[in-house]
Amino acid sequence: MPSTETITLHNPLDMHLHLRDGDMLRTVAPLSAHSFSGAVIMPNLVPPVTTADDVKSYKERILSAIGKERFAPYMTLFFKPDYDSAFLESLRDDITAIKLYPAGITTNSEGGVSGFDVETLRPALEAMSALDIPLCIHGETNGFVMDREAEFIPVYEKLATAFPNLKIIMEHITTKESVAALDRFENLYATITLHHLFITLDDVAGGMLRPHLFCKPIAKRPEDREALLKVALEAHPKVMFGSDSAPHPQHAKESCGCAAGVFTAPIALQALAQLFETHQAPVEKLQAFISDNAQRIYGITPPKKSVILQKQPFAVPAAYNDVVPMFAGETIDYRIKEVIDG
């Protein structure tokens, strides 16, 4: 991206976002709603979002938290194999996707899927196919931590083959194997986070342990990051930005049982602008990565919003209330100059 004074991004979207609930929701939701037109909201609350009432009440709490910001929360259900066609059809206008978690593999996922037997999953997944409801998957096994995502690829392949009309989103991919899978199956897509474009495992644990960079899936090797960078910077038509911004209170991160998650929501667009400029990728590619691809893949039309970024040093706050962001206390190259609704 050529060095310019300002960059204007239209209708930016975050296709994988954790907003939590209660006080945390009220802290973080306005930050995303200020600079993004919309986001796909993760359902792994306690208890998870599994009913029509859950979806509608959570959306109401989000809209209340963001106040007058122009922002669309694209709601999701926590996947259950017993969802039937009638139930899903009744919710079709209220949800954008359904999120599948392997049981116990990440934060608040204990009620997830324990096995991936196609016949057990068939009724729900065929209903989703018929209703054109995308399936978002946190794709990890419970194997050795650096191999978990690569080990999950055969599950993606099995599901993509068994349900060719089902749109499957490989969430927050981190490996070269996941990137390669994109082009093998027409119905596989992916989200990529900000932090996995910047860091490797060495940044997390190569020196002093940096708990605010600890996440699941864990950051991988340099060659994995290079594979992610390639498809993000070229705005591969099957990838889109999903921050997986996952806020936790500072005490939960800076503890012996460090919670998994990197909080990037308030600095994501600024850092992406810096990243694309550093790699001399044109602004059109950034626009496609943070909005255009997602609109096409999901078939959504977000609220109109233009975010003007100015190339001017921005000192990232040490914390937003009790939540420490990525790059806390550091200076990045871009700041948000103005947000224009409509």
C-alpha positions as CSV (number, residue, x, y, z in Angstrom):
1,M,0.0,0.0,0.0
2,P,1.5,3.3,-1.0
3,S,2.2,5.7,1.9
4,T,-0.6,8.2,2.1
5,E,-1.9,10.7,4.6
6,T,-5.3,9.0,5.0
7,I,-7.0,5.7,4.1
8,T,-10.7,5.3,3.9
9,L,-12.2,1.9,4.6
10,H,-15.9,1.3,3.8
11,N,-18.2,-0.9,5.9
12,P,-15.5,-2.8,7.8
13,L,-16.6,-6.1,9.2
14,D,-15.3,-8.4,12.0
15,M,-16.4,-11.9,11.1
16,H,-15.5,-13.5,14.4
17,L,-15.9,-11.4,17.6
18,H,-16.4,-12.2,21.3
19,L,-18.4,-9.5,23.2
20,R,-19.0,-11.5,26.4
21,D,-21.8,-10.3,28.6
22,G,-22.6,-8.0,31.6
23,D,-19.9,-5.5,32.5
24,M,-17.5,-6.8,30.0
25,L,-20.0,-6.5,27.2
26,R,-20.6,-2.9,28.2
27,T,-16.9,-2.2,28.1
28,V,-15.9,-3.8,24.8
29,A,-19.0,-3.7,22.6
30,P,-18.9,0.1,22.0
31,L,-15.2,-0.2,20.9
32,S,-16.1,-2.6,18.1
33,A,-19.3,-0.8,17.2
34,H,-17.4,2.5,16.8
35,S,-15.1,1.4,14.0
36,F,-16.9,-1.6,12.5
37,S,-20.2,-1.8,10.6
38,G,-21.0,-5.2,12.0
39,A,-19.6,-8.4,13.4
40,V,-20.4,-12.1,13.7
41,I,-20.9,-12.5,17.4
42,M,-19.7,-15.7,19.1
43,P,-22.3,-17.7,21.2
44,N,-20.0,-19.3,23.8
45,L,-21.5,-17.5,26.8
46,V,-22.2,-19.3,30.1
47,P,-24.7,-20.8,29.4
48,P,-24.2,-20.8,25.7
49,V,-26.6,-19.3,23.2
50,T,-28.8,-22.2,22.1
51,T,-32.4,-21.1,21.9
52,A,-34.5,-18.4,20.1
53,D,-34.9,-16.5,23.4
54,D,-31.1,-16.6,24.0
55,V,-30.4,-15.2,20.5
56,K,-32.9,-12.4,20.8
57,S,-32.1,-11.4,24.4
58,Y,-28.4,-11.4,23.7
59,K,-28.9,-9.2,20.7
60,E,-30.9,-6.8,22.8
61,R,-28.2,-6.6,25.4
62,I,-25.6,-5.9,22.7
63,L,-27.7,-3.1,21.1
64,S,-28.3,-1.6,24.5
65,A,-24.5,-1.7,25.2
66,I,-23.5,0.1,22.0
67,G,-26.0,3.0,22.4
68,K,-26.3,5.1,19.2
69,E,-23.4,3.5,17.3
70,R,-24.3,2.2,13.8
71,F,-23.5,-1.4,14.0
72,A,-25.1,-4.8,13.1
73,P,-24.5,-7.7,15.5
74,Y,-24.7,-10.8,13.3
75,M,-25.9,-13.4,15.8
76,T,-25.0,-17.1,15.9
77,L,-26.2,-20.2,17.7
78,F,-24.0,-22.6,19.6
79,F,-24.2,-25.8,17.5
80,K,-26.2,-28.8,18.9
81,P,-26.6,-32.0,16.8
82,D,-30.3,-32.1,17.7
83,Y,-31.3,-28.9,15.9
84,D,-34.0,-29.8,13.5
85,S,-35.2,-28.1,10.3
86,A,-38.3,-26.5,11.8
87,F,-36.3,-24.9,14.7
88,L,-33.7,-23.6,12.4
89,E,-36.2,-22.3,9.9
90,S,-38.0,-20.4,12.7
91,L,-34.7,-18.6,13.5
92,R,-33.4,-18.1,9.9
93,D,-34.0,-14.3,10.1
94,D,-32.4,-14.0,13.5
95,I,-29.1,-15.8,12.9
96,T,-26.3,-15.4,10.4
97,A,-24.4,-18.6,11.2
98,I,-24.1,-21.5,13.7
99,K,-20.8,-22.0,15.5
100,L,-19.5,-25.6,16.2
101,Y,-17.0,-26.1,19.0
102,P,-15.2,-29.4,19.7
103,A,-16.1,-30.2,23.3
104,G,-13.7,-28.6,25.8
105,I,-11.3,-27.3,23.3
106,T,-11.5,-23.5,24.1
107,T,-13.2,-21.0,26.4
108,N,-16.7,-22.1,27.4
109,S,-16.9,-24.9,24.9
110,E,-17.7,-27.8,27.3
111,G,-21.1,-28.3,25.7
112,G,-19.6,-28.7,22.2
113,V,-19.4,-31.7,19.9
114,S,-17.6,-34.8,21.3
115,G,-17.4,-36.7,18.0
116,F,-17.7,-36.0,14.3
117,D,-19.7,-38.9,13.1
118,V,-21.4,-37.7,9.8
119,E,-24.6,-39.6,10.4
120,T,-25.0,-38.1,13.9
121,L,-24.5,-34.6,12.5
122,R,-26.4,-35.1,9.2
123,P,-30.0,-33.9,10.3
124,A,-28.7,-30.6,11.5
125,L,-26.2,-30.0,8.8
126,E,-28.6,-31.0,6.0
127,A,-31.1,-28.6,7.4
128,M,-28.4,-25.8,7.5
129,S,-27.5,-26.6,3.9
130,A,-31.1,-26.3,2.8
131,L,-31.6,-23.0,4.7
132,D,-28.2,-21.6,3.5
133,I,-26.9,-21.2,7.1
134,P,-23.1,-21.2,7.3
135,L,-21.3,-23.5,9.7
136,C,-18.4,-21.8,11.6
137,I,-16.0,-24.3,13.2
138,H,-13.3,-23.9,15.8
139,G,-11.1,-26.6,14.1
140,E,-8.8,-28.2,16.7
141,T,-8.3,-31.7,18.1
142,N,-7.2,-32.4,21.6
143,G,-3.8,-33.6,20.5
144,F,-0.4,-31.9,20.9
145,V,-1.0,-28.2,21.0
146,M,1.0,-27.3,17.9
147,D,-0.6,-30.0,15.8
148,R,-4.2,-29.6,16.8
149,E,-5.3,-27.5,13.8
150,A,-3.5,-29.6,11.2
151,E,-4.9,-32.7,12.8
152,F,-8.4,-31.3,12.3
153,I,-8.1,-30.9,8.5
154,P,-9.5,-34.4,7.8
155,V,-12.7,-33.4,9.7
156,Y,-13.1,-30.4,7.5
157,E,-12.5,-32.6,4.4
158,K,-15.1,-35.2,5.6
159,L,-17.7,-32.5,6.3
160,A,-17.0,-30.6,3.1
161,T,-17.4,-33.8,1.1
162,A,-20.5,-35.1,2.9
163,F,-22.3,-31.7,2.7
164,P,-21.2,-30.0,-0.5
165,N,-23.9,-27.4,-0.3
166,L,-23.0,-26.4,3.2
167,K,-20.9,-23.3,3.5
168,I,-18.1,-24.1,6.1
169,I,-16.0,-21.4,7.7
170,M,-12.7,-22.5,9.1
171,E,-12.4,-20.1,12.0
172,H,-9.2,-18.2,12.9
173,I,-6.9,-20.4,10.8
174,T,-3.2,-20.5,11.9
175,T,-1.5,-23.1,9.7
176,K,-0.2,-23.6,6.2
177,E,-2.2,-26.8,6.0
178,S,-5.5,-24.9,6.6
179,V,-4.5,-22.4,3.9
180,A,-3.9,-25.2,1.4
181,A,-7.3,-26.8,2.2
182,L,-9.1,-23.6,1.0
183,D,-8.5,-24.4,-2.6
184,R,-9.3,-28.1,-2.4
185,F,-12.9,-27.7,-1.5
186,E,-15.4,-25.2,-3.1
187,N,-17.4,-24.9,0.1
188,L,-14.5,-24.2,2.5
189,Y,-13.8,-20.6,3.6
190,A,-11.7,-19.0,6.4
191,T,-11.3,-16.2,8.8
192,I,-7.9,-14.9,9.8
193,T,-7.1,-12.8,12.9
194,L,-4.9,-9.8,13.3
195,H,-2.7,-11.4,15.9
196,H,-1.9,-14.5,13.8
197,L,-0.8,-12.2,11.0
198,F,1.7,-10.5,13.4
199,I,3.0,-13.1,15.8
200,T,4.5,-16.6,16.0
201,L,4.8,-18.8,19.1
202,D,8.2,-17.3,19.6
203,D,6.5,-13.9,20.4
204,V,4.4,-15.6,23.0
205,A,6.9,-17.8,24.8
206,G,10.3,-17.4,23.2
207,G,11.6,-15.1,25.9
208,M,9.6,-13.8,28.8
209,L,6.1,-15.3,28.7
210,R,3.6,-12.7,27.3
211,P,0.2,-13.7,28.6
212,H,-1.7,-11.1,26.6
213,L,-0.6,-12.9,23.4
214,F,-1.7,-16.3,24.6
215,C,-4.6,-17.5,22.6
216,K,-6.3,-20.6,21.2
217,P,-5.5,-21.7,18.6
218,I,-2.0,-20.9,19.7
219,A,0.3,-19.0,17.4
220,K,2.4,-21.2,15.2
221,R,5.6,-21.2,13.2
222,P,7.0,-18.5,10.9
223,E,6.1,-20.6,7.8
224,D,2.5,-20.7,9.0
225,R,2.4,-17.0,9.5
226,E,3.8,-16.5,6.0
227,A,1.1,-18.6,4.5
228,L,-1.6,-16.6,6.3
229,L,0.0,-13.3,5.2
230,K,0.1,-14.4,1.6
231,V,-3.7,-15.1,1.4
232,A,-4.6,-12.1,3.5
233,L,-2.5,-9.6,1.7
234,E,-3.7,-10.8,-1.7
235,A,-7.3,-10.8,-0.3
236,H,-7.8,-14.4,-1.4
237,P,-11.6,-14.5,-2.3
238,K,-12.3,-17.2,0.3
239,V,-10.7,-15.4,3.3
240,M,-12.0,-12.6,5.5
241,F,-11.0,-10.8,8.6
242,G,-12.2,-12.2,11.9
243,S,-10.5,-10.7,14.9
244,D,-11.3,-13.4,17.4
245,S,-10.9,-10.5,19.8
246,A,-11.4,-12.2,23.1
247,P,-11.4,-9.9,26.2
248,H,-10.6,-11.1,29.7
249,P,-10.0,-9.0,32.8
250,Q,-6.4,-8.3,33.4
251,H,-6.2,-10.6,36.5
252,A,-7.4,-13.5,34.4
253,K,-4.7,-13.0,31.9
254,E,-1.9,-12.3,34.3
255,S,-2.3,-15.4,36.4
256,C,-1.0,-19.0,36.6
257,G,-4.2,-20.2,34.8
258,C,-3.8,-17.6,32.0
259,A,-7.1,-17.3,30.1
260,A,-6.8,-17.7,26.3
261,G,-7.6,-14.8,24.1
262,V,-6.0,-11.6,22.5
263,F,-8.0,-8.4,22.8
264,T,-7.6,-6.5,19.4
265,A,-11.0,-4.9,18.7
266,P,-10.1,-1.2,19.3
267,I,-6.8,-1.3,17.4
268,A,-7.5,-3.8,14.6
269,L,-8.1,-1.5,11.7
270,Q,-5.2,0.7,12.6
271,A,-2.8,-2.3,12.9
272,L,-4.1,-3.9,9.6
273,A,-3.5,-0.6,7.8
274,Q,0.1,-0.6,9.1
275,L,0.6,-4.3,8.1
276,F,-0.7,-3.9,4.6
277,E,1.4,-0.8,4.0
278,T,4.5,-2.5,5.4
279,H,4.0,-5.3,2.8
280,Q,3.1,-2.8,0.0
281,A,-0.3,-4.3,-0.5
282,P,-2.8,-2.0,-2.2
283,V,-5.6,-0.5,-0.2
284,E,-8.1,-2.3,-2.4
285,K,-6.8,-5.6,-1.0
286,L,-7.3,-4.4,2.6
287,Q,-10.8,-3.3,1.7
288,A,-11.6,-6.7,0.3
289,F,-10.1,-8.5,3.3
290,I,-12.0,-6.4,5.9
291,S,-15.3,-6.2,4.2
292,D,-16.0,-7.0,0.5
293,N,-15.1,-10.8,0.7
294,A,-17.3,-11.2,3.8
295,Q,-20.3,-9.5,2.3
296,R,-20.1,-11.8,-0.7
297,I,-19.4,-15.0,1.2
298,Y,-22.2,-14.4,3.8
299,G,-24.6,-12.5,1.5
300,I,-24.9,-9.6,3.9
301,T,-25.3,-5.9,3.5
302,P,-23.9,-4.1,6.5
303,P,-24.8,-0.6,7.7
304,K,-22.9,2.0,5.7
305,K,-19.9,3.4,7.6
306,S,-16.6,4.9,6.4
307,V,-13.6,4.8,8.7
308,I,-10.9,7.3,7.8
309,L,-7.4,6.3,9.1
310,Q,-4.7,8.8,9.3
311,K,-1.0,7.9,9.2
312,Q,-0.1,9.5,12.5
313,P,1.5,7.7,15.5
314,F,-1.1,6.3,17.9
315,A,-0.1,5.3,21.4
316,V,-2.1,2.2,22.3
317,P,-3.7,2.6,25.8
318,A,-2.3,0.4,28.5
319,A,-5.9,-0.9,29.1
320,Y,-9.5,-0.3,28.3
321,N,-11.0,-0.4,31.8
322,D,-9.6,-3.7,33.0
323,V,-8.8,-5.2,29.6
324,V,-5.3,-5.1,28.1
325,P,-5.1,-4.8,24.3
326,M,-2.5,-6.1,21.9
327,F,0.3,-3.6,21.5
328,A,-0.6,-2.0,24.9
329,G,1.8,0.8,25.7
330,E,3.3,0.7,22.2
331,T,3.0,3.1,19.3
332,I,1.5,2.1,16.0
333,D,1.5,4.0,12.7
334,Y,-2.1,4.7,12.1
335,R,-5.0,6.2,14.2
336,I,-8.7,6.6,13.5
337,K,-9.2,10.1,12.3
338,E,-13.0,10.0,11.7
339,V,-15.9,7.6,11.4
340,I,-18.7,8.7,9.1
341,D,-22.1,6.9,9.3
342,G,-24.1,6.5,6.1
